[in-house]
Amino acid sequence: MIEPNGFKQHSLVTSLGTMTYYTADDMPWQTPETPEPEERPTLVFLHGFGGGSSAYEWSKVYPAFASEYRILAPDLIGWGRSEHPERNYQIDDYITTINEFLEQTCPQGTPVIASSLTAALTIRAAIARPELFKSLILTTPSGLSDFGEDYTRSFFAQLISTPILDRILYSTGVATAGGIRSFLESRQFARPSRITSEIVEAYLASAQQPNAEYAALSFVRGDLCFDLSLYITQLTTPTAIIWGQKSEFTSPEIGKRLAALNPKAVQVFQTLEDVGLTPQLELPAVTIGLIQKYLKMLKSEDRIAD
């Protein structure tokens, strides 16, 4: 895990364990006119799931907002430097701990930026506790079992559900530099040339944390997957969605169908050409520009009427 210049590690305790997060403590761009962190509005970045996932996923994006916002970028429970309880993780674990994190760090509703399956879980967190969320900016929010699809029936999900074999596959096929690079090339990035040695190093460091396999295997088995189409109609938080055209797991057509279920809340659906699952790593400058645009667009504090 690699921290951007000026950002330091902090932690807080949730019901599932200690969660690490990163915020700007010593900003190199600080001037006498720059407001103190507590005087700036808060902006939260939540990473997705996969072998080696962590807050690093957003580290090329969130420093761009640190002069205007108090940035919070946590490693979710089971990932990065946060605590890794030995358990089979469930959907409610993340809905609960996301909301606990916001309760402890944000004095009022805040914009939240999240990616992939975590973005879908964040929609459910915002449905459960709408007062914690001011707006959502989401990249590829999918429950991976949307519109009746069953991810758990896939070959890889079935394979990784085999006891003992699952740990072997994780240690030999995921938590290695070759395994990380292979996944990024085949599943996460549209262009392998955009994968740097730093990205592989950061993902590998997270994947090799003690007990890191528990959360990763829960994800790959499908324990955290669900049909987002059954929930998105309940969302009342103003939302913008960014979807990579070459997302390996779910196509933009799925995203458009999800957005169409709740056009009052989902005010923007933007596809990005030649981008995969994580535009924040492939095209961080473009992603920064879109987030800046959507933060202004979704700035109204008025909640969407039921």
LOKOL-663802 format. One record per residue (C-alpha): residue number from 1; x, y, z. Coordinates in nm, 2 decimals, padded with zeros to 4 digits. Example, Ala and Ser with C-alpha at 12.3 -4.5 7.8 and 13.67 -1.06 7.14 Angstrom:
! residues 2
+-----+--------+--------+--------+
!   i !     px !     py !     pz !
+-----+--------+--------+--------+
!   1 !  01.23 ! -00.45 !  00.78 !
!   2 !  01.37 ! -00.11 !  00.71 !
+-----+--------+--------+--------+
! end
This chain:
! residues 306
+-----+--------+--------+--------+
!   i !     px !     py !     pz !
+-----+--------+--------+--------+
!   1 !  00.00 !  00.00 !  00.00 !
!   2 !  00.14 !  00.34 ! -00.10 !
!   3 !  00.02 !  00.67 !  00.05 !
!   4 !  00.02 !  00.98 ! -00.16 !
!   5 !  00.24 !  01.27 ! -00.05 !
!   6 !  00.08 !  01.45 !  00.24 !
!   7 ! -00.15 !  01.17 !  00.34 !
!   8 ! -00.12 !  00.98 !  00.66 !
!   9 ! -00.27 !  00.67 !  00.81 !
!  10 ! -00.54 !  00.69 !  01.09 !
!  11 ! -00.78 !  00.43 !  01.23 !
!  12 ! -01.11 !  00.39 !  01.41 !
!  13 ! -01.30 !  00.09 !  01.56 !
!  14 ! -01.61 ! -00.06 !  01.39 !
!  15 ! -01.82 ! -00.35 !  01.51 !
!  16 ! -01.61 ! -00.59 !  01.30 !
!  17 ! -01.27 ! -00.45 !  01.39 !
!  18 ! -01.03 ! -00.16 !  01.34 !
!  19 ! -01.06 !  00.02 !  01.01 !
!  20 ! -00.76 !  00.21 !  00.86 !
!  21 ! -00.82 !  00.53 !  00.66 !
!  22 ! -00.60 !  00.79 !  00.49 !
!  23 ! -00.64 !  01.17 !  00.52 !
!  24 ! -00.42 !  01.47 !  00.44 !
!  25 ! -00.22 !  01.57 !  00.75 !
!  26 !  00.06 !  01.76 !  00.59 !
!  27 ! -00.04 !  01.90 !  00.25 !
!  28 !  00.25 !  02.01 !  00.04 !
!  29 !  00.02 !  02.25 ! -00.14 !
!  30 ! -00.10 !  02.42 !  00.19 !
!  31 ! -00.10 !  02.80 !  00.18 !
!  32 ! -00.20 !  03.05 !  00.46 !
!  33 ! -00.54 !  03.08 !  00.28 !
!  34 ! -00.61 !  02.71 !  00.27 !
!  35 ! -00.89 !  02.62 !  00.52 !
!  36 ! -00.80 !  02.38 !  00.80 !
!  37 ! -00.92 !  02.02 !  00.74 !
!  38 ! -01.21 !  02.06 !  00.99 !
!  39 ! -01.33 !  02.37 !  00.80 !
!  40 ! -01.36 !  02.19 !  00.47 !
!  41 ! -01.65 !  01.97 !  00.35 !
!  42 ! -01.57 !  01.60 !  00.37 !
!  43 ! -01.53 !  01.37 !  00.06 !
!  44 ! -01.52 !  00.99 !  00.11 !
!  45 ! -01.36 !  00.74 ! -00.14 !
!  46 ! -01.45 !  00.37 ! -00.11 !
!  47 ! -01.25 !  00.10 ! -00.30 !
!  48 ! -01.39 ! -00.20 ! -00.48 !
!  49 ! -01.32 ! -00.57 ! -00.41 !
!  50 ! -01.07 ! -00.81 ! -00.57 !
!  51 ! -00.74 ! -00.97 ! -00.49 !
!  52 ! -00.53 ! -00.70 ! -00.33 !
!  53 ! -00.79 ! -00.42 ! -00.33 !
!  54 ! -00.74 ! -00.13 ! -00.10 !
!  55 ! -00.77 !  00.25 ! -00.08 !
!  56 ! -00.47 !  00.27 ! -00.32 !
!  57 ! -00.73 !  00.22 ! -00.59 !
!  58 ! -00.83 !  00.59 ! -00.55 !
!  59 ! -00.48 !  00.73 ! -00.47 !
!  60 ! -00.43 !  00.88 ! -00.82 !
!  61 ! -00.76 !  01.07 ! -00.78 !
!  62 ! -00.83 !  01.19 ! -00.43 !
!  63 ! -00.52 !  01.42 ! -00.38 !
!  64 ! -00.67 !  01.64 ! -00.65 !
!  65 ! -00.95 !  01.73 ! -00.41 !
!  66 ! -00.75 !  01.78 ! -00.09 !
!  67 ! -00.72 !  02.16 ! -00.11 !
!  68 ! -01.10 !  02.19 ! -00.12 !
!  69 ! -01.22 !  01.89 !  00.08 !
!  70 ! -01.13 !  01.69 !  00.39 !
!  71 ! -01.05 !  01.36 !  00.22 !
!  72 ! -01.12 !  01.02 !  00.38 !
!  73 ! -01.01 !  00.71 !  00.20 !
!  74 ! -01.05 !  00.39 !  00.41 !
!  75 ! -00.93 !  00.04 !  00.36 !
!  76 ! -01.25 ! -00.16 !  00.42 !
!  77 ! -01.26 ! -00.43 !  00.68 !
!  78 ! -01.08 ! -00.74 !  00.54 !
!  79 ! -00.87 ! -00.53 !  00.30 !
!  80 ! -00.55 ! -00.33 !  00.29 !
!  81 ! -00.42 ! -00.23 !  00.63 !
!  82 ! -00.75 ! -00.27 !  00.81 !
!  83 ! -00.83 ! -00.56 !  01.04 !
!  84 ! -00.88 ! -00.89 !  00.87 !
!  85 ! -01.12 ! -01.10 !  01.09 !
!  86 ! -01.13 ! -01.47 !  01.02 !
!  87 ! -01.48 ! -01.50 !  00.89 !
!  88 ! -01.69 ! -01.56 !  00.59 !
!  89 ! -01.79 ! -01.20 !  00.50 !
!  90 ! -02.15 ! -01.12 !  00.42 !
!  91 ! -02.33 ! -00.83 !  00.25 !
!  92 ! -02.45 ! -00.68 !  00.58 !
!  93 ! -02.09 ! -00.67 !  00.71 !
!  94 ! -02.00 ! -00.40 !  00.46 !
!  95 ! -02.33 ! -00.21 !  00.46 !
!  96 ! -02.29 ! -00.19 !  00.84 !
!  97 ! -01.93 ! -00.09 !  00.85 !
!  98 ! -01.96 !  00.16 !  00.57 !
!  99 ! -02.23 !  00.34 !  00.77 !
! 100 ! -02.04 !  00.31 !  01.09 !
! 101 ! -01.74 !  00.47 !  00.93 !
! 102 ! -01.95 !  00.76 !  00.81 !
! 103 ! -02.12 !  00.80 !  01.15 !
! 104 ! -01.78 !  00.83 !  01.32 !
! 105 ! -01.61 !  01.06 !  01.07 !
! 106 ! -01.87 !  01.28 !  00.91 !
! 107 ! -02.07 !  01.53 !  01.12 !
! 108 ! -02.33 !  01.56 !  00.84 !
! 109 ! -02.43 !  01.40 !  00.51 !
! 110 ! -02.13 !  01.38 !  00.28 !
! 111 ! -02.06 !  01.30 ! -00.09 !
! 112 ! -01.94 !  00.94 ! -00.12 !
! 113 ! -01.74 !  00.81 ! -00.42 !
! 114 ! -01.72 !  00.43 ! -00.46 !
! 115 ! -01.64 !  00.16 ! -00.72 !
! 116 ! -01.78 ! -00.17 ! -00.85 !
! 117 ! -01.94 ! -00.41 ! -00.60 !
! 118 ! -01.87 ! -00.17 ! -00.31 !
! 119 ! -02.05 !  00.10 ! -00.51 !
! 120 ! -02.36 ! -00.13 ! -00.52 !
! 121 ! -02.33 ! -00.19 ! -00.15 !
! 122 ! -02.30 !  00.18 ! -00.09 !
! 123 ! -02.63 !  00.23 ! -00.27 !
! 124 ! -02.78 ! -00.01 ! -00.01 !
! 125 ! -02.61 !  00.17 !  00.27 !
! 126 ! -02.76 !  00.50 !  00.14 !
! 127 ! -03.10 !  00.34 !  00.13 !
! 128 ! -03.06 !  00.22 !  00.49 !
! 129 ! -02.92 !  00.55 !  00.62 !
! 130 ! -02.99 !  00.83 !  00.37 !
! 131 ! -02.91 !  01.10 !  00.62 !
! 132 ! -02.54 !  01.00 !  00.60 !
! 133 ! -02.51 !  01.06 !  00.23 !
! 134 ! -02.53 !  01.39 !  00.04 !
! 135 ! -02.46 !  01.25 ! -00.30 !
! 136 ! -02.31 !  00.94 ! -00.47 !
! 137 ! -02.06 !  00.93 ! -00.76 !
! 138 ! -02.01 !  00.56 ! -00.85 !
! 139 ! -01.80 !  00.37 ! -01.10 !
! 140 ! -01.95 !  00.05 ! -01.24 !
! 141 ! -02.19 ! -00.01 ! -00.95 !
! 142 ! -02.31 ! -00.37 ! -00.99 !
! 143 ! -02.42 ! -00.64 ! -00.75 !
! 144 ! -02.28 ! -00.89 ! -01.00 !
! 145 ! -02.61 ! -01.09 ! -00.99 !
! 146 ! -02.82 ! -00.82 ! -01.14 !
! 147 ! -03.16 ! -00.89 ! -01.32 !
! 148 ! -03.16 ! -01.25 ! -01.21 !
! 149 ! -02.81 ! -01.35 ! -01.31 !
! 150 ! -02.65 ! -01.58 ! -01.05 !
! 151 ! -02.27 ! -01.52 ! -01.02 !
! 152 ! -02.24 ! -01.81 ! -00.78 !
! 153 ! -02.31 ! -02.05 ! -01.07 !
! 154 ! -02.00 ! -01.94 ! -01.26 !
! 155 ! -01.72 ! -02.18 ! -01.30 !
! 156 ! -01.47 ! -01.98 ! -01.10 !
! 157 ! -01.71 ! -01.92 ! -00.81 !
! 158 ! -01.78 ! -02.30 ! -00.79 !
! 159 ! -01.41 ! -02.38 ! -00.81 !
! 160 ! -01.32 ! -02.13 ! -00.53 !
! 161 ! -01.60 ! -02.28 ! -00.31 !
! 162 ! -01.40 ! -02.60 ! -00.27 !
! 163 ! -01.24 ! -02.61 !  00.08 !
! 164 ! -00.86 ! -02.63 !  00.10 !
! 165 ! -00.84 ! -02.57 ! -00.28 !
! 166 ! -00.96 ! -02.22 ! -00.23 !
! 167 ! -00.67 ! -02.13 !  00.00 !
! 168 ! -00.42 ! -02.30 ! -00.25 !
! 169 ! -00.57 ! -02.10 ! -00.54 !
! 170 ! -00.55 ! -01.78 ! -00.34 !
! 171 ! -00.18 ! -01.82 ! -00.23 !
! 172 ! -00.06 ! -01.95 ! -00.57 !
! 173 ! -00.28 ! -01.77 ! -00.82 !
! 174 ! -00.39 ! -01.45 ! -00.65 !
! 175 ! -00.14 ! -01.33 ! -00.39 !
! 176 !  00.16 ! -01.33 ! -00.62 !
! 177 !  00.30 ! -01.06 ! -00.85 !
! 178 !  00.22 ! -01.28 ! -01.16 !
! 179 ! -00.13 ! -01.35 ! -01.04 !
! 180 ! -00.20 ! -00.98 ! -00.96 !
! 181 ! -00.07 ! -00.87 ! -01.30 !
! 182 ! -00.26 ! -01.14 ! -01.48 !
! 183 ! -00.59 ! -01.04 ! -01.32 !
! 184 ! -00.53 ! -00.67 ! -01.38 !
! 185 ! -00.45 ! -00.74 ! -01.75 !
! 186 ! -00.74 ! -00.98 ! -01.82 !
! 187 ! -01.02 ! -00.85 ! -01.60 !
! 188 ! -00.96 ! -00.50 ! -01.47 !
! 189 ! -00.78 ! -00.28 ! -01.74 !
! 190 ! -00.88 ! -00.22 ! -02.10 !
! 191 ! -00.52 ! -00.16 ! -02.19 !
! 192 ! -00.24 ! -00.36 ! -02.01 !
! 193 !  00.01 ! -00.09 ! -02.10 !
! 194 ! -00.15 !  00.13 ! -01.84 !
! 195 ! -00.06 ! -00.11 ! -01.56 !
! 196 !  00.25 !  00.01 ! -01.38 !
! 197 !  00.49 ! -00.18 ! -01.14 !
! 198 !  00.36 !  00.05 ! -00.86 !
! 199 !  00.00 ! -00.07 ! -00.92 !
! 200 !  00.11 ! -00.43 ! -00.90 !
! 201 !  00.32 ! -00.37 ! -00.59 !
! 202 !  00.04 ! -00.20 ! -00.41 !
! 203 ! -00.21 ! -00.47 ! -00.49 !
! 204 !  00.04 ! -00.74 ! -00.39 !
! 205 !  00.11 ! -00.58 ! -00.06 !
! 206 ! -00.26 ! -00.58 !  00.02 !
! 207 ! -00.31 ! -00.94 ! -00.10 !
! 208 ! -00.03 ! -01.07 !  00.12 !
! 209 ! -00.16 ! -00.92 !  00.45 !
! 210 ! -00.23 ! -01.18 !  00.72 !
! 211 ! -00.58 ! -01.33 !  00.67 !
! 212 ! -00.63 ! -01.13 !  00.35 !
! 213 ! -00.77 ! -01.44 !  00.19 !
! 214 ! -01.09 ! -01.44 !  00.40 !
! 215 ! -01.25 ! -01.13 !  00.24 !
! 216 ! -01.11 ! -01.20 ! -00.11 !
! 217 ! -01.25 ! -01.56 ! -00.11 !
! 218 ! -01.59 ! -01.44 !  00.02 !
! 219 ! -01.60 ! -01.20 ! -00.28 !
! 220 ! -01.49 ! -01.46 ! -00.54 !
! 221 ! -01.73 ! -01.72 ! -00.40 !
! 222 ! -02.01 ! -01.48 ! -00.45 !
! 223 ! -02.11 ! -01.43 ! -00.09 !
! 224 ! -02.12 ! -01.06 ! -00.14 !
! 225 ! -02.31 ! -01.05 ! -00.47 !
! 226 ! -02.67 ! -00.96 ! -00.50 !
! 227 ! -02.93 ! -00.83 ! -00.75 !
! 228 ! -02.90 ! -00.45 ! -00.74 !
! 229 ! -03.21 ! -00.41 ! -00.95 !
! 230 ! -03.42 ! -00.52 ! -00.65 !
! 231 ! -03.29 ! -00.23 ! -00.44 !
! 232 ! -03.20 !  00.07 ! -00.66 !
! 233 ! -03.56 !  00.19 ! -00.69 !
! 234 ! -03.55 !  00.27 ! -00.32 !
! 235 ! -03.25 !  00.51 ! -00.36 !
! 236 ! -03.32 !  00.88 ! -00.28 !
! 237 ! -02.96 !  01.01 ! -00.28 !
! 238 ! -02.87 !  01.22 ! -00.59 !
! 239 ! -02.63 !  00.99 ! -00.79 !
! 240 ! -02.40 !  01.00 ! -01.09 !
! 241 ! -02.27 !  00.68 ! -01.25 !
! 242 ! -01.95 !  00.63 ! -01.46 !
! 243 ! -01.92 !  00.30 ! -01.65 !
! 244 ! -01.61 !  00.17 ! -01.84 !
! 245 ! -01.72 !  00.06 ! -02.18 !
! 246 ! -01.49 ! -00.25 ! -02.16 !
! 247 ! -01.58 ! -00.35 ! -01.80 !
! 248 ! -01.51 ! -00.72 ! -01.79 !
! 249 ! -01.76 ! -00.82 ! -01.53 !
! 250 ! -02.07 ! -00.63 ! -01.63 !
! 251 ! -02.15 ! -00.44 ! -01.95 !
! 252 ! -02.27 ! -00.08 ! -01.98 !
! 253 ! -02.60 ! -00.22 ! -02.09 !
! 254 ! -02.66 ! -00.36 ! -01.74 !
! 255 ! -02.57 ! -00.02 ! -01.60 !
! 256 ! -02.81 !  00.16 ! -01.82 !
! 257 ! -03.09 ! -00.08 ! -01.72 !
! 258 ! -03.01 ! -00.02 ! -01.36 !
! 259 ! -03.00 !  00.36 ! -01.40 !
! 260 ! -03.33 !  00.35 ! -01.59 !
! 261 ! -03.51 !  00.19 ! -01.29 !
! 262 ! -03.46 !  00.52 ! -01.09 !
! 263 ! -03.41 !  00.82 ! -01.31 !
! 264 ! -03.50 !  01.06 ! -01.03 !
! 265 ! -03.20 !  00.95 ! -00.82 !
! 266 ! -02.96 !  00.85 ! -01.10 !
! 267 ! -02.92 !  01.19 ! -01.26 !
! 268 ! -02.62 !  01.10 ! -01.48 !
! 269 ! -02.50 !  00.78 ! -01.66 !
! 270 ! -02.17 !  00.83 ! -01.83 !
! 271 ! -01.99 !  00.56 ! -02.03 !
! 272 ! -01.61 !  00.59 ! -02.09 !
! 273 ! -01.46 !  00.45 ! -02.41 !
! 274 ! -01.15 !  00.22 ! -02.39 !
! 275 ! -01.17 !  00.19 ! -02.01 !
! 276 ! -01.23 ! -00.12 ! -01.80 !
! 277 ! -01.35 ! -00.17 ! -01.44 !
! 278 ! -01.14 !  00.10 ! -01.27 !
! 279 ! -01.12 !  00.43 ! -01.47 !
! 280 ! -00.97 !  00.59 ! -01.15 !
! 281 ! -00.65 !  00.39 ! -01.22 !
! 282 ! -00.66 !  00.37 ! -01.60 !
! 283 ! -00.75 !  00.74 ! -01.67 !
! 284 ! -00.72 !  00.92 ! -01.34 !
! 285 ! -00.72 !  01.27 ! -01.49 !
! 286 ! -01.04 !  01.20 ! -01.68 !
! 287 ! -01.20 !  01.06 ! -01.37 !
! 288 ! -01.10 !  01.36 ! -01.17 !
! 289 ! -01.26 !  01.59 ! -01.42 !
! 290 ! -01.59 !  01.39 ! -01.41 !
! 291 ! -01.60 !  01.39 ! -01.03 !
! 292 ! -01.54 !  01.76 ! -01.02 !
! 293 ! -01.83 !  01.81 ! -01.27 !
! 294 ! -02.07 !  01.58 ! -01.08 !
! 295 ! -01.99 !  01.72 ! -00.74 !
! 296 ! -02.11 !  02.06 ! -00.86 !
! 297 ! -02.41 !  01.90 ! -01.05 !
! 298 ! -02.53 !  01.71 ! -00.74 !
! 299 ! -02.45 !  01.98 ! -00.49 !
! 300 ! -02.82 !  02.05 ! -00.40 !
! 301 ! -02.89 !  01.93 ! -00.05 !
! 302 ! -03.25 !  01.86 ! -00.14 !
! 303 ! -03.33 !  01.49 ! -00.12 !
! 304 ! -03.50 !  01.33 ! -00.41 !
! 305 ! -03.88 !  01.31 ! -00.34 !
! 306 ! -04.03 !  00.97 ! -00.30 !
+-----+--------+--------+--------+
! end
